[in-house]
Amino acid sequence: MKLDTPTSLTSCTTALGTKGPLDVWAHMNPMATFNPDEPCRVHDALNNTFIDWKPEWAARYREYAAPHDEGVIAFDGLLLDGWEPM
């Protein structure tokens, strides 16, 4: 099962080094504090997009998410590098 396709692009600075006019890191929480049971917006550094996180994905996240790099989690073809409340 793949997550829903992201609906918006946001230019930002990511853990992978892509740069844009918005410094999202100033507003994002680290993945170490991410609670998959709570709705939020997660940032996918690979595609440079935000995804509205759905708590029904929590069980799959717990089973398949894996550390990719410092502060980055690989999950379902994404590289999650931060989150923010809805």
MOPAC internal coordinates of N, CA, C and O (Angstrom, degrees):
PM7 1SCF
backbone

  N    0.0000 0     0.00 0     0.00 0    0    0    0
  C    1.4521 1     0.00 0     0.00 0    1    0    0
  C    1.5251 1   108.98 1     0.00 0    2    1    0
  O    1.2310 1   120.03 1   -56.99 1    3    2    1
  N    1.2954 1   117.54 1   123.01 1    3    2    1
  C    1.4550 1   122.27 1   176.77 1    5    3    2
  C    1.5209 1   108.26 1   -93.86 1    6    5    3
  O    1.2310 1   120.89 1   -30.14 1    7    6    5
  N    1.3324 1   115.91 1   149.86 1    7    6    5
  C    1.4512 1   120.67 1   175.43 1    9    7    6
  C    1.5147 1   109.65 1   -66.28 1   10    9    7
  O    1.2310 1   120.60 1   -19.99 1   11   10    9
  N    1.3153 1   116.46 1   160.01 1   11   10    9
  C    1.4519 1   120.57 1   176.26 1   13   11   10
  C    1.5197 1   109.82 1   -57.68 1   14   13   11
  O    1.2310 1   120.58 1   -31.87 1   15   14   13
  N    1.3023 1   116.50 1   148.13 1   15   14   13
  C    1.4581 1   121.69 1   179.08 1   17   15   14
  C    1.5189 1   109.83 1   -66.43 1   18   17   15
  O    1.2310 1   120.24 1   -47.62 1   19   18   17
  N    1.3295 1   117.15 1   132.38 1   19   18   17
  C    1.4683 1   119.57 1   177.25 1   21   19   18
  C    1.5293 1   110.30 1   -58.44 1   22   21   19
  O    1.2310 1   121.05 1   -35.24 1   23   22   21
  N    1.3213 1   115.60 1   144.76 1   23   22   21
  C    1.4560 1   119.49 1  -176.09 1   25   23   22
  C    1.5100 1   113.66 1  -104.96 1   26   25   23
  O    1.2310 1   119.48 1   169.73 1   27   26   25
  N    1.3274 1   118.60 1   -10.27 1   27   26   25
  C    1.4554 1   118.81 1  -179.37 1   29   27   26
  C    1.5173 1   110.75 1  -141.75 1   30   29   27
  O    1.2310 1   121.44 1   -33.25 1   31   30   29
  N    1.3281 1   114.86 1   146.75 1   31   30   29
  C    1.4581 1   120.79 1   176.17 1   33   31   30
  C    1.5129 1   108.51 1  -101.93 1   34   33   31
  O    1.2310 1   120.53 1   -38.15 1   35   34   33
  N    1.3161 1   116.58 1   141.85 1   35   34   33
  C    1.4542 1   121.48 1   177.66 1   37   35   34
  C    1.5158 1   107.62 1  -132.52 1   38   37   35
  O    1.2310 1   120.23 1   -53.98 1   39   38   37
  N    1.3043 1   117.16 1   126.02 1   39   38   37
  C    1.4539 1   120.26 1   176.68 1   41   39   38
  C    1.5167 1   108.59 1   -78.48 1   42   41   39
  O    1.2310 1   120.42 1   -47.05 1   43   42   41
  N    1.3266 1   116.81 1   132.95 1   43   42   41
  C    1.4534 1   119.03 1  -175.80 1   45   43   42
  C    1.5174 1   110.71 1  -163.33 1   46   45   43
  O    1.2310 1   121.15 1    -3.37 1   47   46   45
  N    1.3120 1   115.40 1   176.63 1   47   46   45
  C    1.4527 1   121.89 1   172.92 1   49   47   46
  C    1.5225 1   106.95 1   -96.16 1   50   49   47
  O    1.2310 1   120.08 1   -49.95 1   51   50   49
  N    1.3281 1   117.45 1   130.05 1   51   50   49
  C    1.4520 1   120.58 1  -176.02 1   53   51   50
  C    1.5178 1   110.75 1  -121.99 1   54   53   51
  O    1.2310 1   121.17 1    -8.08 1   55   54   53
  N    1.3190 1   115.36 1   171.92 1   55   54   53
  C    1.4612 1   121.31 1   178.06 1   57   55   54
  C    1.5257 1   111.14 1   -63.26 1   58   57   55
  O    1.2310 1   120.06 1   157.70 1   59   58   57
  N    1.3171 1   117.50 1   -22.30 1   59   58   57
  C    1.4552 1   120.56 1  -178.88 1   61   59   58
  C    1.5203 1   112.49 1   -89.28 1   62   61   59
  O    1.2310 1   119.99 1   178.34 1   63   62   61
  N    1.3294 1   117.63 1    -1.66 1   63   62   61
  C    1.4501 1   120.27 1   173.25 1   65   63   62
  C    1.5133 1   116.11 1    96.90 1   66   65   63
  O    1.2310 1   118.77 1   179.76 1   67   66   65
  N    1.3292 1   119.96 1    -0.24 1   67   66   65
  C    1.4539 1   118.67 1   176.45 1   69   67   66
  C    1.5124 1   108.38 1   -70.54 1   70   69   67
  O    1.2310 1   120.52 1   -35.38 1   71   70   69
  N    1.3111 1   116.62 1   144.62 1   71   70   69
  C    1.4564 1   120.05 1  -173.82 1   73   71   70
  C    1.5112 1   110.79 1  -125.15 1   74   73   71
  O    1.2310 1   121.18 1   -28.87 1   75   74   73
  N    1.3122 1   115.35 1   151.13 1   75   74   73
  C    1.4487 1   122.34 1   177.55 1   77   75   74
  C    1.5108 1   108.87 1  -159.43 1   78   77   75
  O    1.2310 1   119.95 1     4.02 1   79   78   77
  N    1.3255 1   117.71 1  -175.98 1   79   78   77
  C    1.4626 1   120.43 1  -173.75 1   81   79   78
  C    1.5169 1   115.71 1   -72.85 1   82   81   79
  O    1.2310 1   119.39 1   162.57 1   83   82   81
  N    1.3204 1   118.77 1   -17.43 1   83   82   81
  C    1.4573 1   121.27 1  -175.49 1   85   83   82
  C    1.5242 1   109.96 1  -106.23 1   86   85   83
  O    1.2310 1   120.14 1   -57.03 1   87   86   85
  N    1.3529 1   117.35 1   122.97 1   87   86   85
  C    1.4609 1   120.56 1   177.50 1   89   87   86
  C    1.5196 1   108.16 1   -88.45 1   90   89   87
  O    1.2310 1   120.76 1   -90.11 1   91   90   89
  N    1.3174 1   116.15 1    89.89 1   91   90   89
  C    1.4631 1   121.94 1  -176.16 1   93   91   90
  C    1.5253 1   111.66 1   -68.00 1   94   93   91
  O    1.2310 1   120.03 1   151.29 1   95   94   93
  N    1.3335 1   117.55 1   -28.71 1   95   94   93
  C    1.4667 1   120.29 1  -178.06 1   97   95   94
  C    1.5192 1   112.02 1   -56.70 1   98   97   95
  O    1.2310 1   119.70 1   150.54 1   99   98   97
  N    1.3013 1   118.18 1   -29.46 1   99   98   97
  C    1.4664 1   121.09 1  -179.89 1  101   99   98
  C    1.5242 1   111.05 1   -66.59 1  102  101   99
  O    1.2310 1   119.97 1   160.20 1  103  102  101
  N    1.3322 1   117.66 1   -19.80 1  103  102  101
  C    1.4633 1   121.65 1  -175.02 1  105  103  102
  C    1.5308 1   113.66 1  -116.04 1  106  105  103
  O    1.2310 1   119.92 1   171.18 1  107  106  105
  N    1.3293 1   117.76 1    -8.82 1  107  106  105
  C    1.4570 1   120.22 1  -176.63 1  109  107  106
  C    1.5220 1   111.57 1   -95.58 1  110  109  107
  O    1.2310 1   121.72 1   -28.15 1  111  110  109
  N    1.3020 1   114.30 1   151.85 1  111  110  109
  C    1.4597 1   122.08 1   173.84 1  113  111  110
  C    1.5283 1   108.32 1   -94.52 1  114  113  111
  O    1.2310 1   119.83 1   -29.97 1  115  114  113
  N    1.3335 1   117.93 1   150.03 1  115  114  113
  C    1.4674 1   119.92 1   179.81 1  117  115  114
  C    1.5304 1   111.38 1   -71.43 1  118  117  115
  O    1.2310 1   121.05 1   -26.33 1  119  118  117
  N    1.3196 1   115.60 1   153.67 1  119  118  117
  C    1.4621 1   120.63 1  -179.91 1  121  119  118
  C    1.5284 1   111.82 1   -63.81 1  122  121  119
  O    1.2310 1   119.59 1   158.11 1  123  122  121
  N    1.3057 1   118.40 1   -21.89 1  123  122  121
  C    1.4640 1   121.03 1   177.34 1  125  123  122
  C    1.5296 1   111.45 1   -61.91 1  126  125  123
  O    1.2310 1   120.01 1   158.09 1  127  126  125
  N    1.3324 1   117.59 1   -21.91 1  127  126  125
  C    1.4695 1   121.62 1   179.48 1  129  127  126
  C    1.5232 1   112.35 1  -104.28 1  130  129  127
  O    1.2310 1   119.89 1  -174.29 1  131  130  129
  N    1.3231 1   117.81 1     5.71 1  131  130  129
  C    1.4698 1   123.18 1  -178.46 1  133  131  130
  C    1.5197 1   110.85 1   -69.37 1  134  133  131
  O    1.2310 1   120.46 1   -48.43 1  135  134  133
  N    1.3339 1   116.73 1   131.57 1  135  134  133
  C    1.4572 1   122.64 1   175.56 1  137  135  134
  C    1.5257 1   107.10 1  -114.43 1  138  137  135
  O    1.2310 1   119.47 1   -73.37 1  139  138  137
  N    1.3297 1   118.62 1   106.63 1  139  138  137
  C    1.4618 1   120.58 1  -176.02 1  141  139  138
  C    1.5241 1   114.36 1   -66.08 1  142  141  139
  O    1.2310 1   120.22 1   169.41 1  143  142  141
  N    1.3352 1   117.18 1   -10.59 1  143  142  141
  C    1.4607 1   120.41 1   178.35 1  145  143  142
  C    1.5276 1   113.30 1   -84.12 1  146  145  143
  O    1.2310 1   120.33 1   174.21 1  147  146  145
  N    1.3299 1   116.97 1    -5.79 1  147  146  145
  C    1.4676 1   121.53 1  -177.63 1  149  147  146
  C    1.5250 1   110.54 1  -112.02 1  150  149  147
  O    1.2310 1   119.95 1   -42.03 1  151  150  149
  N    1.3305 1   117.70 1   137.97 1  151  150  149
  C    1.4626 1   119.09 1   175.40 1  153  151  150
  C    1.5251 1   110.15 1   -67.01 1  154  153  151
  O    1.2310 1   120.62 1   -37.86 1  155  154  153
  N    1.3227 1   116.42 1   142.14 1  155  154  153
  C    1.4575 1   122.29 1   179.03 1  157  155  154
  C    1.5193 1   107.35 1  -166.38 1  158  157  155
  O    1.2310 1   120.76 1     8.51 1  159  158  157
  N    1.3066 1   116.15 1  -171.49 1  159  158  157
  C    1.4652 1   122.09 1   172.07 1  161  159  158
  C    1.5217 1   106.94 1  -116.04 1  162  161  159
  O    1.2310 1   120.27 1   -53.91 1  163  162  161
  N    1.3297 1   117.09 1   126.09 1  163  162  161
  C    1.4555 1   121.49 1   176.64 1  165  163  162
  C    1.5244 1   108.42 1  -105.97 1  166  165  163
  O    1.2310 1   121.18 1   -31.23 1  167  166  165
  N    1.3289 1   115.34 1   148.77 1  167  166  165
  C    1.4585 1   119.79 1   178.66 1  169  167  166
  C    1.5160 1   109.82 1  -102.31 1  170  169  167
  O    1.2310 1   120.78 1   -51.97 1  171  170  169
  N    1.3282 1   116.12 1   128.03 1  171  170  169
  C    1.4520 1   122.85 1   176.08 1  173  171  170
  C    1.5236 1   107.88 1   -98.44 1  174  173  171
  O    1.2310 1   120.45 1   -72.13 1  175  174  173
  N    1.3378 1   116.74 1   107.87 1  175  174  173
  C    1.4618 1   121.76 1  -178.17 1  177  175  174
  C    1.5204 1   112.14 1   -67.75 1  178  177  175
  O    1.2310 1   119.81 1   150.05 1  179  178  177
  N    1.3198 1   117.97 1   -29.95 1  179  178  177
  C    1.4571 1   121.26 1  -178.45 1  181  179  178
  C    1.5238 1   111.35 1   -63.01 1  182  181  179
  O    1.2310 1   120.53 1   135.18 1  183  182  181
  N    1.3267 1   116.60 1   -44.82 1  183  182  181
  C    1.4642 1   121.98 1  -178.22 1  185  183  182
  C    1.5237 1   113.06 1  -103.34 1  186  185  183
  O    1.2310 1   120.44 1   179.29 1  187  186  185
  N    1.3405 1   116.77 1    -0.71 1  187  186  185
  C    1.4575 1   122.76 1  -179.41 1  189  187  186
  C    1.5244 1   111.84 1    53.07 1  190  189  187
  O    1.2310 1   121.04 1  -128.02 1  191  190  189
  N    1.3376 1   115.62 1    51.98 1  191  190  189
  C    1.4611 1   121.62 1  -179.21 1  193  191  190
  C    1.5213 1   110.27 1  -137.34 1  194  193  191
  O    1.2310 1   121.54 1   -20.09 1  195  194  193
  N    1.3027 1   114.65 1   159.91 1  195  194  193
  C    1.4535 1   121.44 1   171.03 1  197  195  194
  C    1.5210 1   108.12 1  -101.68 1  198  197  195
  O    1.2310 1   121.25 1   -36.41 1  199  198  197
  N    1.3336 1   115.21 1   143.59 1  199  198  197
  C    1.4618 1   122.08 1   178.77 1  201  199  198
  C    1.5168 1   107.82 1  -125.97 1  202  201  199
  O    1.2310 1   120.57 1   -47.21 1  203  202  201
  N    1.3216 1   116.52 1   132.79 1  203  202  201
  C    1.4664 1   120.46 1   174.33 1  205  203  202
  C    1.5230 1   107.36 1   -73.00 1  206  205  203
  O    1.2310 1   120.93 1   -67.36 1  207  206  205
  N    1.3244 1   115.83 1   112.64 1  207  206  205
  C    1.4669 1   122.03 1  -177.50 1  209  207  206
  C    1.5160 1   110.16 1   -75.15 1  210  209  207
  O    1.2310 1   120.95 1   -45.04 1  211  210  209
  N    1.3367 1   115.80 1   134.96 1  211  210  209
  C    1.4620 1   122.20 1   177.84 1  213  211  210
  C    1.5288 1   108.56 1  -109.68 1  214  213  211
  O    1.2310 1   119.95 1   -53.18 1  215  214  213
  N    1.3263 1   117.71 1   126.82 1  215  214  213
  C    1.4678 1   120.50 1  -179.09 1  217  215  214
  C    1.5284 1   114.14 1   -56.89 1  218  217  215
  O    1.2310 1   119.66 1   156.86 1  219  218  217
  N    1.3314 1   118.26 1   -23.14 1  219  218  217
  C    1.4676 1   118.93 1   178.91 1  221  219  218
  C    1.5351 1   112.08 1   -67.41 1  222  221  219
  O    1.2310 1   119.61 1   169.90 1  223  222  221
  N    1.3322 1   118.36 1   -10.10 1  223  222  221
  C    1.4585 1   122.13 1   175.82 1  225  223  222
  C    1.5315 1   111.90 1   -86.65 1  226  225  223
  O    1.2310 1   119.61 1   175.99 1  227  226  225
  N    1.3232 1   118.35 1    -4.01 1  227  226  225
  C    1.4692 1   122.57 1  -172.24 1  229  227  226
  C    1.5335 1   112.95 1   -59.07 1  230  229  227
  O    1.2310 1   119.75 1   135.31 1  231  230  229
  N    1.3095 1   118.09 1   -44.69 1  231  230  229
  C    1.4747 1   120.05 1  -177.84 1  233  231  230
  C    1.5304 1   110.63 1   -62.59 1  234  233  231
  O    1.2310 1   120.01 1   136.87 1  235  234  233
  N    1.3175 1   117.58 1   -43.13 1  235  234  233
  C    1.4750 1   121.12 1   178.26 1  237  235  234
  C    1.5241 1   110.56 1   -65.80 1  238  237  235
  O    1.2310 1   120.55 1   141.59 1  239  238  237
  N    1.3384 1   116.55 1   -38.41 1  239  238  237
  C    1.4619 1   120.44 1   178.16 1  241  239  238
  C    1.5318 1   109.83 1   -60.33 1  242  241  239
  O    1.2310 1   120.62 1   131.98 1  243  242  241
  N    1.3163 1   116.43 1   -48.02 1  243  242  241
  C    1.4678 1   120.38 1  -179.11 1  245  243  242
  C    1.5284 1   111.63 1   -61.39 1  246  245  243
  O    1.2310 1   120.55 1   145.59 1  247  246  245
  N    1.3148 1   116.55 1   -34.41 1  247  246  245
  C    1.4603 1   120.61 1  -177.39 1  249  247  246
  C    1.5358 1   112.43 1   -79.83 1  250  249  247
  O    1.2310 1   120.12 1   140.58 1  251  250  249
  N    1.3207 1   117.38 1   -39.42 1  251  250  249
  C    1.4647 1   119.86 1  -169.23 1  253  251  250
  C    1.5268 1   116.49 1  -112.58 1  254  253  251
  O    1.2310 1   118.92 1   164.98 1  255  254  253
  N    1.3106 1   119.66 1   -15.02 1  255  254  253
  C    1.4630 1   120.83 1  -179.07 1  257  255  254
  C    1.5217 1   109.72 1   -66.29 1  258  257  255
  O    1.2310 1   121.10 1   -38.82 1  259  258  257
  N    1.3371 1   115.49 1   141.18 1  259  258  257
  C    1.4649 1   120.50 1  -178.82 1  261  259  258
  C    1.5255 1   109.38 1  -143.50 1  262  261  259
  O    1.2310 1   120.32 1   -34.64 1  263  262  261
  N    1.3307 1   116.98 1   145.36 1  263  262  261
  C    1.4614 1   119.15 1   175.81 1  265  263  262
  C    1.5274 1   110.21 1   -60.04 1  266  265  263
  O    1.2310 1   120.80 1   -43.46 1  267  266  265
  N    1.3144 1   116.07 1   136.54 1  267  266  265
  C    1.4657 1   121.39 1   179.10 1  269  267  266
  C    1.5284 1   110.23 1  -110.25 1  270  269  267
  O    1.2310 1   121.06 1   134.96 1  271  270  269
  N    1.3048 1   115.58 1   -45.04 1  271  270  269
  C    1.4529 1   123.88 1  -178.75 1  273  271  270
  C    1.5242 1   105.14 1  -154.75 1  274  273  271
  O    1.2310 1   119.58 1    -6.35 1  275  274  273
  N    1.3027 1   118.41 1   173.65 1  275  274  273
  C    1.4545 1   120.41 1   179.63 1  277  275  274
  C    1.5284 1   110.08 1   -58.65 1  278  277  275
  O    1.2310 1   120.65 1   -61.70 1  279  278  277
  N    1.3352 1   116.36 1   118.30 1  279  278  277
  C    1.4552 1   121.93 1   178.67 1  281  279  278
  C    1.5164 1   115.16 1    78.62 1  282  281  279
  O    1.2310 1   119.84 1  -173.87 1  283  282  281
  N    1.3369 1   117.91 1     6.13 1  283  282  281
  C    1.4651 1   122.24 1  -177.89 1  285  283  282
  C    1.5266 1   109.15 1  -123.02 1  286  285  283
  O    1.2310 1   121.10 1   -47.20 1  287  286  285
  N    1.3317 1   115.49 1   132.80 1  287  286  285
  C    1.4591 1   122.38 1  -179.76 1  289  287  286
  C    1.5245 1   109.10 1  -114.02 1  290  289  287
  O    1.2310 1   120.28 1   -52.10 1  291  290  289
  N    1.3230 1   117.07 1   127.90 1  291  290  289
  C    1.4620 1   121.92 1   174.01 1  293  291  290
  C    1.5166 1   108.04 1   -86.63 1  294  293  291
  O    1.2310 1   120.85 1   -51.64 1  295  294  293
  N    1.3357 1   115.99 1   128.36 1  295  294  293
  C    1.4587 1   120.60 1   179.67 1  297  295  294
  C    1.5167 1   109.68 1  -156.35 1  298  297  295
  O    1.2310 1   120.39 1   -56.24 1  299  298  297
  N    1.3073 1   116.86 1   123.76 1  299  298  297
  C    1.4630 1   123.48 1   172.00 1  301  299  298
  C    1.5324 1   112.65 1    54.46 1  302  301  299
  O    1.2310 1   120.50 1  -139.47 1  303  302  301
  N    1.3253 1   116.64 1    40.53 1  303  302  301
  C    1.4549 1   120.92 1   179.48 1  305  303  302
  C    1.5163 1   114.32 1    80.15 1  306  305  303
  O    1.2310 1   120.20 1  -170.46 1  307  306  305
  N    1.3349 1   117.23 1     9.54 1  307  306  305
  C    1.4598 1   122.90 1  -179.24 1  309  307  306
  C    1.5202 1   109.71 1  -115.67 1  310  309  307
  O    1.2310 1   120.75 1   -19.04 1  311  310  309
  N    1.3242 1   116.17 1   160.96 1  311  310  309
  C    1.4632 1   121.90 1   171.62 1  313  311  310
  C    1.5249 1   107.45 1  -121.05 1  314  313  311
  O    1.2310 1   120.82 1   -83.25 1  315  314  313
  N    1.3056 1   116.04 1    96.75 1  315  314  313
  C    1.4588 1   122.10 1  -175.67 1  317  315  314
  C    1.5171 1   109.55 1   -82.69 1  318  317  315
  O    1.2310 1   120.98 1   -56.61 1  319  318  317
  N    1.3290 1   115.74 1   123.39 1  319  318  317
  C    1.4716 1   119.26 1  -175.78 1  321  319  318
  C    1.5269 1   113.79 1  -123.24 1  322  321  319
  O    1.2310 1   119.68 1  -173.20 1  323  322  321
  N    1.3059 1   118.21 1     6.80 1  323  322  321
  C    1.4608 1   121.29 1   176.60 1  325  323  322
  C    1.5164 1   111.17 1   173.27 1  326  325  323
  O    1.2310 1   121.55 1   -12.33 1  327  326  325
  N    1.3079 1   114.64 1   167.67 1  327  326  325
  C    1.4664 1   119.97 1   179.72 1  329  327  326
  C    1.5196 1   109.42 1  -146.04 1  330  329  327
  O    1.2310 1   121.44 1   -19.24 1  331  330  329
  N    1.3303 1   114.85 1   160.76 1  331  330  329
  C    1.4555 1   121.12 1   175.30 1  333  331  330
  C    1.5257 1   108.89 1  -143.08 1  334  333  331
  O    1.2310 1   120.23 1   -28.76 1  335  334  333
  N    1.3371 1   117.17 1   151.24 1  335  334  333
  C    1.4593 1   119.40 1   178.88 1  337  335  334
  C    1.5239 1   111.20 1   -63.90 1  338  337  335
  O    1.2310 1   121.19 1   -22.20 1  339  338  337
  N    1.3072 1   115.34 1   157.80 1  339  338  337
  C    1.4715 1   120.43 1   177.16 1  341  339  338
  C    1.5198 1   109.32 1   -71.55 1  342  341  339
  O    1.2310 1   120.10 1   180.00 1  343  342  341

